[in-house]
Each structure stands twice: as C-alpha cells, then as structure tokens.
Amino acid sequence: MESAELVATLERYGLSPYQATAYVTVLERGTLAAQEVADRSSVPRPRVYDILRDLEEQGFVTTYEQDKLYVQALDPENALKDVRARAAELEAAVEEITDRWQQPAVKEHTISLVQRGQTVFEKARDELDHAVDHAQLVCTTDHLEALRPTLTAAHGRDVFVDVSLYDVEEDESLSEYDFSELCTHARVLRRPLRSEPFGALIDRERACYSWHPATDNEYGIYVDDSAHENMVWNYMMDLRDAAEEHYVATPYEPPLRFGALRDCLHAVEPLVRDGRTLTADVEGTWAKDGRRCAVSGTIVDIDYSGFESDESATPLQMFTDARLTLDTGEETHSVGGFDALVEDIEATRVVVTDIE
C-alpha cells in the first residue's frame, strides 16, 4: 500500500488528515525531531506540536526532550485497538447487510373481491402492461381482440405469453390473428363453457379472474399473493388442458422467462422428451435456509409422476410433485417450485437461455 493510501485509510478510521500524515511520516523515518516531521509532511510547523501531542495521547507515538522535541512511533498493537474494533464493526455490518439482503423480502399480500367483472378485465390489462416474465390467459376471442395491443407489447418484451381460447366456432379459422406477434403458445377450445370466464396469471404472483366479466352484477377476484394465486392457476390449467394446441412458436426462441417452475415445465417438457439440450438460469432461494441463490447450467432431467411413461402431467402433479435437475458443470441441484421442501432450490424465476 502506498503512503497516500495508508494516510487515506487512517483518516477513514478516525485520524485527522494532519494526524494521519504525521504518523505515517514517523513510521517511515523512525525517530524524528518535531520540526523534521513538519518538513517531511504536509503538517504546518505551527501545528506540528499539537498534532504530535494528540498522537501521543492516542498511543501512536511517544515524545521526549533532548535539546529539542523528538518523536518516535510506539508498538502499534495497543494504538490500533480502536482501529481494529472499528474494522470488526464494519465487517459485522457487512455480514448483516448481506444476510438481510439474502433473506426473502417481506411483501404485502392482497386478495380482493371485485364487484364488477369488467373491473377484473381492466385490472388484468394493467397487470399485463407490467408483466416481466410470464403471462397466462383463459379468454374468448372478444377478450383477445380487446387485449391485442397489450399482448403484442408484452410479447415484444420477451414475456412468455400463453393463451387458451374457448367458445370458438368449429368453422372459425382465427386467421385474422397473427399469433406469432401475440403470444408464444395458443390453444383453442371449440365449445362454450357454462359461464364466460376470464382469467389472467402474471409472473406467478398476480391473478385476475371473473366468471362473467362482461356484466356489472357478477363479482370477480384479484390476487396479489403467490400462494393463493395457485388456486386460480389450477382451475385455469384444467381449461387449458382441455383445449387443442393451435399455435406454438417453433422452436421457442430463447430466452424464455418464467415466473414459476410449473409454467417452465409445461413449456419445456416436449423439448426434453425430444432429447433437446436446454441451458437455464435459475433464481430463487436455498430450501434449507431461505437464502437467495442464482445458478446456471443444463437441464438434465424433469421429474413428475407419469413423465417416463409418456403421460402428460396433470395440473395437480405439476403443483405438488414436480422438479427439474440442473447440472452446473461442477454439481447438480434439484429445483422445485413454490414452497419446495425436498428440493435444493425453490425457484422464483427460470430463464431458458439456449435450446440446441
């Protein structure tokens, strides 16, 4: 460390600029007369005696008279006790800051009963405007038309948009929609449903759902809570699985971003079955202690009941017992979804970065 750096460091730990430069000068030169300290440093001659007395009181130097005042550095062990104590306090503060940053954030949760179905639709439009990773919709073509600009913008931000349409006539071609601009995946159910539901799931945490969004006398719900959002997800997945595949981005163009592992598994399952090599970045928390983590590697396995026998997973299987294994090149980690217990990592975000 250069002298200037040492002076600056001593200043940060409590010495004044003059005290720091005088002390470093004495350390480098050994025993010096007081006026020599002033001559070899930036300390003004009129101030040097006061500065040296201050250093002596703090245990850094000793002074003695011998035709003039001399100064000599003392063993720094005692003098630096305060410096070491401050350094230890700073180190403890760094560790505490790191621990608090790694802890899962405390978040306010909202579950609202909305009196007008149209309000749910409007709230969904607003949430889709702010989607970051993943959006899943169950809706009619009327809803799709109303949300066309919003979905196009989200898809343009690389949000993974999954749309399930229902109540589509058998002879309706849907050719008026360019799904390559609207979404990543689209399914069609060519029959009406008993109610006229509209549902939107955004980034794992937010859900908007109404049984009759076109009316003013039917209520709906808005959920800003990852645990209760799963209830809406299970219902929507049942509708989704009943529909037929209509459009799939072929191949999916990475990066593919997912706010929940369950959504990632549904999307990449066919690719894994086909023997494709997928690399991914996983963000989340270590299941054993809740600390944040981020790992990258190759997806080497998907595990849920029925995977090996070529049976597609039910929504319940995906929610309760599904995981992937990520090989980082040095070790492997099992990655689970919300409230993972037996896996190494509870994933809060999965980004498929490459598909070969």
Secondary structure, DSSP 4 states (H G I P E B T S, - for coil): --HHHHHHHHHHTT--HHHHHHHHHHHHH-SEEHHHHHHHSS--HHHHHHHHHHHHHTTSEEEEESSSEEEEEPPHHHHTHHHHHHHHHHHHHHHHHHHHHHSPPP---EEEEES-HHHHHHHHHHHHHT--SEEEEEE-HHHHHHTHHHHHHHHHTTBEEEEEEES--TT---TT--HHHH-SEEEEE-S--SS--EEEEETTTEEEEES-TT-SSS-EEEEE-HHHHHHHHHHHHHHHHHSEEEEE-SS--S-EEESSHHHHHHHHHHHHHTT--EEEEEEEEETTT--EEEEEEEEEEEEETTTTTTPPPPHHHHHHSEEEEEE-SS-EEEEE-TT-SSSSEEEEEEEEEEE-
